Structures are given as C-alpha cells and as structure tokens.
Amino acid sequence: MRTLVLSLFAFSLALSCKADPVDLLDAVAKGLIQIRIEGQGGHNGEALKISLNNKGKKPVEIRIPAGQIFEPEDSSLQNLIVLEEKSLLVEAGKIRPVGLFTACTEASDGSPAAGSAFNLAMLATGHLLAVAQFINEHKLYNDPSAQSAVWVITDKHPVTYIANAELAGFVAKSIGVAPPEYAVLHQRQANPGEPAFRHAPAALEGIFRYDLSAEQPVSFGLYNDQDQAVHYFFKGRKQMRGSHKFRFSFEIRNLPPGKYSVRLVDTAEQVIKSMEVEF
C-alpha cells in the first residue's frame, strides 16, 4: 500500500512539474530557442520549414499557433500564415525541424521558391486569426478552400471563391455577408516569383433547389446577361412533382467574366426558378 501511495505521489509530482508549451513568439523573445525558417516552394500546403534550435540545458515544448505569420526577407514575396497548430518538444542541445501548413496573405505578391528565407512576424488578429483557427480546428489546412478563405479577409475576394460550404459559411458570418449559394473555382498559379492568384475562373459549382407542382420535362442551364444559354447541365429531363435538390457544375474557363444566371426552364423556355451568379 505504501509503495502504491509513493508511486501515485511521484506521478502527480511529475505532472505538476511538466511545463506548459511556450508560444513560438515568446520562446524566441526569451531566448529559449533559435530558429531558421525557409520556404519549401509555393504558398499553400506544407510550404514552410522551421528549424528550432534549443541551445539551453533543459527541454522546452514549443507551440506554433494557427495564425502565426512569417515574413519573407524578399519583400516582393508573400507573407505566409500558419493554418495548422503544431506543438513539439525540443530536447536540450537539439535541433528540431518541422513543416508548417500555410496560406499566403498577399495574393498579388510573388509565390516563394524553395529555400526562400523567412523571419518570424506577428500573430494575426481579428477575422484573419479567427479564420486560421477555424481552419485548424476543422483540419482544412490542406484544402484549397483554406487559401481562398484567407484571401477573402486579406485581399477582399468574394466569399463565393470558397468552395468548402462550411468554411464559406463561417467566413460569410464573420464578415457580415450572406452565405454563398455557389462557388467559383479558379485556375491556380504557383510558379515561384509570380503572383499566387490571377482572375481565371475555371468552374462554377453549387446546389440548386426547386419545387414542381406537376410532373414535366425541364432543362437547367447557365445563361449570360443577354438571356442566351451558354451551357446546359441537362435538357428535357422529366421530373416528378415535388421538391428537388441537385448539385451542379459548369465549365466556365473560356467564358468572359460578368453576370450570369443559372435557370430551370420548361419546354417553352419559361423560367421556373433562377439564381444570379457572377464570375
């Protein structure tokens, strides 16, 4: 019994002595670690590598929070923000490298190349921090929508550029706009030194809901501002009476930008329901 009590006491003492993780900014400011940061090529995904060097005599647990920003030494390149929180133990006298999932916060600046040098900057605040934390909590840091969500905050891109519906809804609520009913997917530009984003819509996706009072053949298409159908998703499909919902996708790569609409029409091209879209 005495042995059991002593063992429990030792275990409790070990737990009480375990230090809490130290945020990266604090650890560097206090001289607990030295760091070296470099790009791994590109701006999203696991685009940064940080090496943590503990020259002290005690191990230290470091927390790299979602929302931590890093600045490139070359000011023509993009700042990167961490989207996946990392906590790791750095043993005394050891160097611990770790990759970081990031997004860029400056869509018009150049995409970093592998080996681009970075420095530790500030922790994000406000909507940007909230979005980074949401992405981390929902494990969306490797989803292309994560980068789109960051650009909605930093570069005022439309919330319709976010394909992930849950993330789009969160961002929309954060900035006080209506959640989008569709998403515009863009061609990605990732060549080192070139802007990460260019306005190059590739696809239009969404969910369309409608009701029919009677069975009838219907068509669903994408129309331009001259009321001309430029693409059909389906034509003359017989649909039963009742409520319907389906997911649609249109190729828009070669269409001029502007205002369009998706429409459900009957055999006489009379509109049953439409939804305005823009890309």
C-alpha positions, 0 to 999 in steps of 0.5 A: 500500500505504501509503495502504491501511495509513493508511486501515485505521489511521484506521478502527480509530482511529475505532472505538476512539474511538466511545463506548459508549451511556450508560444513560438513568439515568446520562446524566441523573445526569451531566448529559449530557442533559435530558429531558421525558417525557409520556404519549401516552394509555393504558398499553400500546403506544407510550404514552410520549414522551421528549424528550432534550435534549443541551445539551453540545458533543459527541454522546452515544448514549443507551440506554433499557433494557427495564425502565426505569420512569417515574413519573407526577407524578399519583400516582393514575396508573400507573407505566409500564415500558419493554418495548422497548430503544431506543438513539439518538444525540443530536447536540450542541445537539439535541433528540431525541424518541422513543416508548417501548413500555410496560406499566403496573405498577399495574393498579388505578391510573388509565390516563394521558391524553395529555400526562400528565407523567412523571419518570424512576424506577428500573430494575426488578429481579428477575422484573419486569426479567427479564420486560421483557427477555424481552419485548424480546428476543422483540419482544412489546412490542406484544402484549397478552400483554406487559401481562398478563405484567407484571401477573402479577409486579406485581399477582399475576394468574394466569399463565393471563391470558397468552395468548402460550404462550411468554411464559406459559411463561417467566413460569410458570418464573420464578415457580415455577408450572406452565405454563398449559394455557389462557388467559383473555382479558379485556375491556380498559379504557383510558379515561384516569383509570380503572383499566387492568384490571377482572375481565371475562373475555371468552374462554377459549382453549387446546389440548386433547389426547386419545387414542381407542382406537376410532373414535366420535362425541364432543362437547367442551364447557365445563361449570360446577361443577354438571356442566351444559354451558354451551357446546359447541365441537362435538357428535357429531363422529366421530373416528378412533382415535388421538391428537388435538390441537385448539385451542379457544375459548369465549365466556365474557363473560356467564358468572359467574366460578368453576370450570369444566371443559372435557370430551370426552364420548361419546354417553352423556355419559361423560367421556373426558378433562377439564381444570379451568379457572377464570375 
